[in-house]
Amino acid sequence: MADQTVSTYSPRPVSLPPAPDVKFWSEQQWTTLFALADAIIPSVRTAATVRSSADKVISTGEWDNSISKLSSLIPGPDAATIAKEYLEEDVSSNPIFRATVQRIIGGHVPEEGRNGFGLILNALNSRAGSLILTGSTTPIHQQPVAFREKVFRGWDTSRLPPLRAVYRGLTATVKKSWVMTSPTIGQVLGFPRVPVHGKPADGFPFEFLQIPAGDKPETIETDVVIVGSGCGGAVTAKNLAEAGLRVLVVEKSYSYTSQHFPMTPNEGYVNMFENAGSTMSDDGSMAVLAGSTWGGGGTVNWSAALQTQAYVRQEWADAGLPFFTSFEFQKSLDRVCERMGVNSEHVRHNYGNNVILEGARKLGYAAKTVPQNTGNGEHYCGYCTLGCHSTGKKGPTESFLADAAKAGAIFMEGFNADKVTFTKKGGKQKATGVKGTWTSRDSYLGLSGEGAIRRKIKITAKKVIVSSGTLNSPLLLLRSGIKNSQIGKNLYLHPVMLGGAVFDDEIRPWEGSALTTVVNEFEDMDGKGHGVKVEAVSMMPSIYISVFPWREGLDYKLWAAAMSHSSSFITLTKDRDAGRVYPDPVDGRTRIDYTVSPFDRKSIVEGLIASAKIAYISGAKEFHTTYRDLPPFIRPDPSNTESPEGTNDAALQNWIAELRRKSPLNPERTLFASAHQMGTCRMGKSAKSSVVDPDCQVWGTDGLYVVDASVFPSASGVNPMVTNMAIADWASRNVARALGKPRSERSGLARL
C-alpha cells in the first residue's frame, strides 16, 4: 500500500501574477456578463428564501428532492447544511470567481474574440439590441434569472453564429471558473486539498542563472543553448552535458519546488499551463492543455509511458525515415524508460482503471496495463497534473534535468526567446545563438525584490536546440526568418471526447494513478493505423466536471455533485487529418486552426460506444458524453446490473443506435480536448514536405535543430512522452558526437 500523507501537510501557496487590465469592457458590459454567469451557475432558492432576481426559484418539492439527492452523496453528518450552502452559492458575489473569469477573458482570449463578445454585451445593454437578442426591451441583467437562463439556452442553437460562439465560450469559461473557485464543491464531493496517498518529498534543488540589473544587453557564450525544458529539451540537456559540453537551458516559465505541489487549480493552470490552460482552437471546438513550466509537459502529465508501436514506426520508416525501425531507435526508447524507472509491475489500478480493464475483459476487448514512469515503484496519486508532491513521478525534473545539472548544465528561467541568430555559411544559415528577454523573479514569484529585473540577453552558441513544444517551436522558427511552407502545418492533437459513468458506489475517483490502462481493440480501424484507444482521465474536478455539457443551472449543479460516484473514459484518437498553428496577427500568441475531421470523428464515436459498453457491463447506472445533442444513457433498472442480455440490452442498443445516427458528430455541438500536440515541425526526407531532416536539423541551416514532439512525422497514436524523449536521446547523441570536446577545455559559461 502507498504511504498515507500526514494530514498536516500543506503545500506552499503560489501567488498569481497581476491581473490583466479589464478596461477593454465597460463596467456595464461586465455587469451583463456576470448576470449571464448567474444564469449558468445560479443561486438556487425557494420562494421563501429568494433574495433578488439573480436567484433561481424552485418549488419546495424540488428543493427537498435536491437536498435529499445531494445529502445522499455528501459525506459526513453536516450533509444537509452543506447541500443548502452549495445550492444557494452565488458565483457573481464571489470575488475569486470574478477575478478568474476576468483573468481568462482579459489575458487569454484573443482580441478579436473579446471584441466580438463585447459587441453582444453592448447590444444586450440597449433597448433595440435587447429586443432582438432576448425578445424584451428590458436589459437582461435586470431580468429574473429564469428568463436569462431561457434566453441563454436559446443561443446554443441560434441561427446567428456569434450567439452560438458566445454560448460556447461563456459556458466553458464560467463552468471552469466555478469549479476552480467554488467554496463549497470540495465539501460536497469530499475532495481533499492534498492527496491522501503519497508522502511529501523534496525534489532536486535546481539553481538558475541570475543577471544583475543593467541598461545594455547581456551576452552569454556557451556551446549549446536549448530553448525549452520539457521532455525533448531535458533529455538533450542531459546527454550534451554528460558529453562534456557547456549547456545552457532557457525556459520562458518558472520553476516550483515539490513543496508547492499539488497546486490549487487556480494556481496551477495559470503557473504551469500554456495560456493558463485556456487555449482553444479557432472554431471553439477543441480545448488544448499544454505544459508551460519547468520540465514542460512532463511536469503536468499523468505518468503514462508507452513506447512507440510497431505500426507507427513502420509508417514513419515508409515515409523515408528508416531510423524508426532500427535497433538504435529501440535502444533510445529503452534507455529513456530505464532512466525514468518505467514499469508495469508496481502499478496499482484505482476504481476507474479497474473498470476499464475488467470491463474490457468481459467484452473480449484487447486491453493492457499502461507502464508508468515511477522509478520502479508504486505511485498512487491522481493529483500530478497539478504537480507531484511525492516526486514519485520521474518526469524531466526528477530525472534528465537533474542529471544535466549534476553534469554541469546551467539553467535560466523566465527567458522569452525572440529569435535565433544566424550568419551566412556556404549558402546556408549557420545558427549562432538566441536573442531574447530575461525577466527575473519578482515579489509575486517569491523573491525578496519588489520588482523584476528585465534584461535583453544575447546567447551565442555553436548549436541551437529548439525544444519549445509543438505550439511554440514553429513560431520561434518563423520569428527567426526561416522560410519553409511546412512550418506550423501537420498539427496532430490526438483529439478526445470524454465519457463519464455514474455508479452507486462512492468511488473518490481522484484517488490513485490517473491513467494505468488502455483498450487497444479499436486502434486500427482503417487498416492504416488510424483509430481510437480508450483510456482514463485525471479525475480532478477542474478537469472532469467543466468539460461536460451545461443544459440548465440546477441540473448542472446536481450532476457535478455526482462526481464522487463517477468514473471517466477518454477516446484517444490517432488523427489522420491535421491542422496548423500560426501566430496571432495582433499579439503573436499561438493560434490553432484545427477541426476534428469527419473521418476522425467516426473513430471517436466507436470509442464512445466501447466506453459505454464497458461502463454498462461494469454496472454503471448512467453514462454521459461531452456531446450536447445526445442525452445521457440512463439504465432503466439500476438495481439489475447483471441481466443475462448484457450489452445487448435494448435500452443501451437504442442509445448506441442514436449515437451512430448522429455520427460523425457536429464539432460545434461538442467539446473535444487535447493533451498531446505533435507534428508542426515534422521530420522528413525533403524540405518540400518537412521542416527538419532525419537528424532533426532544420532544412537549409547549419547548427539549428528542433527536438521535441513537433518533429513527429504524424500522430504517434500513444501518449507521446517516451517517443519524444527517444528521438531527443538519439538526436542529441549525434550532436554530441559532432561537437564533443573534453570538459577541461570548456568549463562554465562565459558572460561577456
N, C-alpha and C positions, 0 to 999 in steps of 0.2 A: 504493500500500500504506500501511496505517496505520503510524505510528511505533512502534517497539518500545520498551517501557518498560525502563529500566535495571534490572538485577537487584538493585541496592542499594536500590530504593525500598521503603520500609516505612511503611505508614500509622501515624499516631499512635494509640496504644492508647486505647480508650474503656472507662472503668470502668463497672461495673454498679451500679445503686442497691442499697442494703442489702437483703438477702434478707428475705422476709416471715417472720413468726412461724409456725412449723410445729407449734406445740404443740396445734393443734386435733386432732392424732392422737397417739397414744401411740408410744413407741419400738417397741413390739411391732407396731403397725399398720404403721409404716414398714418394719420388717424384713420383714414379709409382702409388702408392695408390691414391695420390691426383689428379693425371691425370685421374684416373678412376672416382674419385668423381666429377670432372668437366664434365664427360660424363653423370653422373646420374642427377646432377643438373647443367645444363650448363648455361653459359652466352650466351644469345640469341641475335644475331645481324643480320644486313643485310650486303650485300657485301660492302656497302658504309661506314659502321661503324666498320667492323671487325678489330680486333687488332692483333690476333695471331691464331695459330692452336687450341688454347684452347677454342675458341668461336664456338658456333653452328650457322651456317649461314643459314638464311631462306630468301625466296623471299620477295620483297617489299609487295606483296599482302598478304602473310602470316603474315608479320609484322603488316600491317594495320589492318587485321582482329583480330589479337591477342590484339592489343592496344584497338580496339573498344570493344571487348568482356570484357577485363579487366576494361575498363573505365565504362562500364555499371554496374560493380559490386562494384567499389571503391567509397566510399562516399567522398563528398567534391569537391570543384572547381578545385583541382590540380590532378584530377584523371589521366589524360593523362601523366603528368610528373611522377607520382608515378608508373604508369604502365610501363613506359620506364625504370625507375630505377630497378624495380622488374625483368623485363625480362633480363636486362643487368647484374644483380647481379652475381658475380663470387665467388663461395664458396672457392676455394683454396687460394684466396688472403685475406680471412677473418681470421685474427689470432685467433679469438674466436672459429670459426668453426674448425680450425685445432687443437686447443688445446682440444676441446671437443671430436673429433674423437680419438685423441691420448690418452685421459683420458679413454675413453671406451675400446679401444683395449689394452692399457697398464695396466689398473687397473682392468678390469672386464671380460676379455676374458681368459679362461683357457690356460695354457701354450701350451698344445697340439694343440689348435686351432690357436694360434699365430704362432707356428712353421709350421703348415701346410700351412697357408696363406703366410708365409714368403717364403716357397719353390716356390709357384706360382709366387710371385713377383720377386724372383731371376730368374726364368725361363723366365719371360717376359723381363728381362733385358739382356738376352743372345740372340745371333742370332739364335741358334738352337731352344731354348725354345720358342722364339717369333714366329718362323716359325710354330712350332707345335700348339701353342695356338692361334695364330692370323692369320696364313696364310701368314705372311710377316716377313722378317728378320729385318725390321725396328722396334726398340723398340716402344711399344705402347704409351709411353709418348711423343714421337716425331711425332706421327700420328695426323691427324686432328681429332677433337672431333667427327665428324660424323662417322669416322672409328672406333674410340674407342667405341662409342655407339653401333654400329652394332655388333662388336665382343662381347661386354659385354652382349648384349641381347641374343646372341647365347649360352652363358654359362648357361642360365636359363634352357635349355633343353639338355645340353651336355650329351653325354654318359659317361663322366668322373665324378664320384661323387664329387671329390674335387673341380671341377669347379662349379658344381651346389651349393656346400656349400659356396664357395666364393661369388657367385652371391647373395645367400640369406643373408649371413652375412653382406656383404658390402652395399647392398641396404638398409637393415634395419638400419645400423649404420649411413650412410650418410643422409638418409631421416630424421631420428630423430635429428641428429646433426644440420641439416639445419633448420628445423622448430624451434629448440630451440635458434638458434643464428642469424637467418636472420635479417638484419637491416631494411628490407622493408616489410616483410609479415604482421606485425602488422598493418601497414598503409593500405595495400591492403585490409585486412579483416575488418578494422575499429575496431580492437580488442584492448581494453584499457588495460593498465598495471595493473590497480586495478578494482575491481567490481564497477559498477555504482550503485548497490543496496547494502544496508547494511551500518551500522555505525560502524566505528572502536571502539573497546572497549578493555580494559585491561583484560587479563586473570589472573588466580590465580598466585600469586608471589611465586613460588617454590624456595626452598633453597636446596643446595646439599652439601653433606659432602666433606670437603677438608682435605687432608692429607699432612703434611709437607714433604719436601724432606728428603731422608734418604737412606742408603745403605742396611739396613736389612728389611726383610718382616714385614709388619704391621699386627697385629692381632686385629680383631674386634669381640666382642662377643654379640650375640643377641638371641632372642627366635626363630624368623623365618626369614630366608632370602628368598627373592623372586627374581628369576633371570628373569627379563623382566618386562616392564612397560605397556604392551599392554592391551587388553581388559580383558584377564584372570587374569593377574597379578594385574591390577588395582583394580578389584572387590575383589580379595583375600586380597590385602593390606588394603582396607577399613574395611572389616569385621574383620580381625585379629587385626588391630589396635584398632578398636572400642570395641573389646573384652578385651582390657587391656593388650595385648601382645606387647613386643618390636618387631617392624617390620623394617627390612631393605630391601628396594627395590633397586636392582642394575640393571643398563641399560647400554648396550655397546655403545649406541649412545648418542647424546647430546640434550639438550632442547633448544627451541627457544620460545620467547615470541610472543604473538599475534601481537606485533608491527613489527615483522619480516614477517608477513603474509599479503597476499599470497606471497610466494617467486616467483622469476622467475623460469621457468622450469630448467634452467641450475643450479640454486642454489638448487631448491627443490629436483630434482632427486638425486643429489649427497649427500645431507644432510639429507634426510628424507625417502629414499627408500633403501631396501636391494640391495647391489651390484649396487648402483646408478641407479636403475630401468632397469638394463641391464641383468637381469637373464634370461637365455634361457634353454630350455630342451636340452639334449644331441643331439637330432636329428635336432635341429634348428627350429622345427615347433611350439613351444609354448613359448610365452613371458610371464613371471611371474612377476607381480607387488606385492611387499610385503613391508609393512611399516617397517622402521627401524629408529625410532626417539622416543622422549619422548612421551609416550602414544601409541606407536606402530601403528598398522593399524587403530586404532580408531582416530588418528590424521589426516590421509590422506584419509579416506573413504568418502562416499557420503551421509551420514545421513540415509540411508535405515535401518529400524529397524523392521524386520519381525520376528515374533515368529515361533518356530519350528512347522511344520504342523503335523496333527494327523497321517497321514500315515507313516511319518518318525519316529515319536515317537513309533508307533506300531512296525515298523520294528526293532527298537533298543530293544524294550521290548521283542520281539520274539527271539532276539539273546541272551537272558539271562540277560537282564538289565531292570527289571520291574520298576525301578525308573522313567523311562521316560514317563510312562503312569500314574504316581502317581500324587496326588494333590500337593505333596511337590514340584515337578518339576514345575508345573504351578505357584505355589506361587513364586518360584525363577524367572521365566520368568516375572511375573507381577511386582515383586519387582525391578528388574533392569530397566524395562521400566518406572516404576513410577519415579525412581531417575533421569532418563535422560529426563523426560517430553515427552515421546513418544506419538505422537498424529497424527491423520489424519484430524482433524478439521481445523487446521490452515495452511494446505498445499495449496499453490498456484502453479498450474502447469504452466510451461513455454510452449512455442510453441510445442516443440518436444514431451513432455509428453502428451499434449492435443491431438496431432496427434495419439499417441498410444491409448489413452483412447477412443477418438471419433471414430477412425478407427475400433477398436475392437467392439464398439457398432454397427456400420454399418454392420459388418460382422457376428455379433452374437457370438463373442468370449467372453468367461468369462474373465473379467479384473477387476482390482480394484486399488484404490489409495494405495500407499505404505506408511505406517506410518513412521514418521521421528523423530529422537532423538533431538528435537529442543526446549526443555524446555517449551513445551506447547505454543510456539509462532511461528510466521511466520519467515522463514529463507530462503530468496530468493537469494541465492548466489551459482553460479556454479563453483567457484574457489577453493572450500575447499580441493580438492585433493592436493593443494599446501599450505594448512594451512588456517584456518578460522580466518580472521581478526576481525570479529564481536563477536567472542565467542558464537555465536548463536547455533552452533552445540555443543551439550553437550556430547562430547566424553570423554574418560578417564581423560584428563587433566582438564576438566571443571566440572567433577562430582566425580568419585570414587577416583582418585588420590588426588584431593583437599580435599575430606572428610578424606582420610587417613592421609594427612598432618595435618589437624586440630585435628585428634585423636592421633597425636604423632609419626607417621611413619617417618622414616629417609630415605633419598634418596641419591643415588650415581650414577652419570652419568659417562660415559667413562670407565666402568668396563667390561672387557672381561673375562668371566668365562672360566677357563681352564678345571676344573673338579670338580665333587662333591667328598667330602672326606667321608670315612666310617671307622667304627670299626666293628668287628665281635660281634654279639649278638645272641646266641641261634641258630646258623646255618644260620642266616640272616645277611645281611649287614645293619648296622644301620648308617643312614646318620648323619654326624657330622658337615657339613658345606660345604663351597665352597672355592676353591683357584682360583685366577686369577690375572690379571694385571690391575691396575687403571692408567689411563692417564688423567691428569688434562687438563683443557682448556689452550690453548697457545695463542699467538698473533693472529693466524688465527681464533680462535674461540671467540676472543673478550675480553680476559682478558689482564691485563697490561704486564704480563711477556713475555719475548721473546721466551722462550722455555717451553715445557711441563714438568711437573714432572711425572715420571713413578715409580710406586711402586708395588712390589709384595704384594698382600693382601691375608691374610687367614681369612676367616669369619667362626666363629664357631657358630652353631645354633642347636636347638633341632629338628627343622623341616626345610627341604629344599623344596621349591616350584619352580619347573622349569616351567617358562611361557615364553619361548624364541620363541615360534611360531612353526608352523608346519615344517618350513625349518631348524630350528636350534635346537629345543629341542632334536630330536633324535641324533644329532651329539654330543651334550653335554653328553647324556647318554653313547654313545659309547666311548667318551674320558674318561669317568669315570669308564670304565671297566664293565659296565652292559652287561651281556651275555643273549641275547634274540633274537632269529632269526627274530622276528617280528619288531624290531626297524628299522624305516625308510621305512618299507613297507606300503601298503594300503594308498598310497598317492592319494587323490582326489583333483581335481582342478576346478571343475565347468567350463570346457572349454567353451569358447565363440568364435563365429565368429561375425564380425561386418557387419552391413548393413548401407549404407548411402543414404539418399533420398535427391534429389535436387529439390527445389521449386522455383517458380517465386518470391515469397515474400522474402524480406530481413528479416531474422529470428533473427540474432545475437544469435546463439544457446548457447553461453557461459553464457548468462543471465538466471537467475532463477535456481532453485534447480535441481541438476543433475539427480536424479532418484526418481521419485514420482509415477510411475505407473508400473503395471505388468500385463501381459497377462498370465493367468493360463490354458488356453484351452488345451495345449499340454504337461502338466507336468507329465502325467501318460500314456505313450504310449505303455507300455508292460503289464499293469495290475499289475505291481510290484513297481510302484512309480518312474520309470525312464522315463525321458522325458526332455522337454525344456520349459523354460519360456522366454518371450520376454520382455525386459526392455530397458531403455535408457542408455546412457553412458555420462560421463562427457565430455562436448564438449570444452575441452581445445585444442587448435591447436596442441600442442605437443603430445597429446594422440590420437586425431582423425586422423589427416592428415597422420601421419607417418606410420600407420598400413595398409593403402590401397596400392594396387599393383602399382609398377612403371613399365611402359611399354615403355616410351620414355620421354626424358627430357622436351621438350616444353609442351607436353600433361600433364605431371605431374604438372608443374607449373600452367597451366590453371585450372586443376582440383582442386588443392589446393586453388586457389583463390575463388572458388565457395563455400567455407565452410560457408561464411556468409549467404548463402541461403540454408543451409543444415540442416538435422536432422538425428539422429542416432538410431540404434537398436542394441541390443546385444542378442544373443541366449544363455541364461544361462542354462547350461545343468547339470542335476543331473547325473553325470557319474556313470555308472555301473561298469566300469573296471578301475582298479587302476594302479598306477606306484609306484615309490620309490624315496627316496633321499638317498644319500651316500656321504662320504667325498671325495674330490678330492685327488688322491694319491700323488700329488706334494705339494700342499699348504693347504689342509684340508678344503677348502671352500665347501659350499654346491653344490652338483651336482644333477641334476634332470633327472631321467630316466623315461620318460613318453611320450607315443604317444597315441593320442586320438584313441580309438578302432573303428573298423567299425560299431559296434552297436551304439556307442555314436555319431559317425559322421552322421549316418542316422537321429538321433534325431535333430542334428543341421541343417540338410537340411530342415526338416519340419519347424523349427524355422525361417530359412531364407525365405522360401516360405510364411509363415504367415506374416513376416515383409514386404515382397514385396507387398503382397495384401493390407496390412494396408496403406503402402505408396501410392499405386496406388489409392485406394478408397478415399484417402485424397488429391489427386490432384498432387502428385509428378510427375515431368517430367522425372526424371532419378532415377534409383536405382542401387547402386554399392555394391559389396561384396568384401571381402578380399581374394577371391579365384581367383588365377591368370588365370586359364583356362576358366573362364566364363566371357564373355563380359558383361558390364552393360546393364540393360534394359533401353531403350530409348523410351519414349512414342511417338508413330507415329504422333499424333496430340496434341502437348502440350496445345493448346487452348481448346481442348474438354475434360474437366475434369469431366463431368457429363454425359457420354454416357450411354444409357439405359442398355448396356451389363454389366457394372460394371467390376468386376474382371473376368468375362467370356470373356473379350476382347481377341481376337485371338492372338494378339502380346504378351500379357502378358502370356497367356496359353502356347504359344510356348516356351517362355523363361523359364517358370516353368518346362516344359517337358524336356528341355535341362539340367536344373539343376538336375532333378531327374535321367536323364540318366547318369550323372556323379557321382551320389551317389554310394558309401558312401564317395566320395571325396578322392583324394590323399593327405595325410598330407604334403607331400613335396611341394605341389603346393599352399599351403595357409599359413596363419599365424594365429594360434589360440592364444588366450590370456587368462590369469587367474588373477583375483584379489582376489580369495578365495583359501586358501590352508588348507587342513584338513587331519587327519587320520594317521599320521606317528608314533604316539604312542598310538594307539587306545585302547579304553576301551573294556573289555570283561570279560567273566566268567572264563577264564583259561589262564595260561601263554603260552600255546601252540598256542593260536590264538590271543593274545593281549599283550600289554605292561604294561597297568595299570589295576588294579582291579576296581570293581564298586565304590570304594571310591577315585579313581584317584591316588592311591598309586602304585608305581612301584612294579611289582611282584618280590618277593624274597628280598625285602628291608623293612626296618622299618624307617619311617620318611622321605622318598623321594617320592614326588608327582609331577605329571605333570598336570598342569591346564592351558590349552589353547586349541585351535581348533584342535591340533594334537590328542586329545583323542576321537574325533568323531568316532563312530563305522563305519560310511560310510559317503558319501556326505550328507549334510544337505538339499540340494535342494532349500534353500533360502539363502540370504545374511547371513553369519554365525555369525555376531556380537552378536546378542541377545542370540542365543543358547550357544555360547561360554561363555558369561557373566553369564547366568543362571546356567550352570554347575559349574562355578567358585564360584557363590554365595552358592550353595549347598555344594560343597566340602570344601570350606573354613570354613563354619559354623561347619562342622563336625570336622575339625582340631581345631577350636577354642574351641569346647566342650572338645576335648581330652587334650588340653593344658591349658585351661583357668585358670588364676590366677589373683588376683586383681592387678591393676596397682601400688598400693602402694609398692608392693614388687619388682617392676621392672621398674624403670624409666630410660629412655635413653639407649644408647649403652655403652658398656664397651670397651675401646681401651686399649689393653694390651701391 
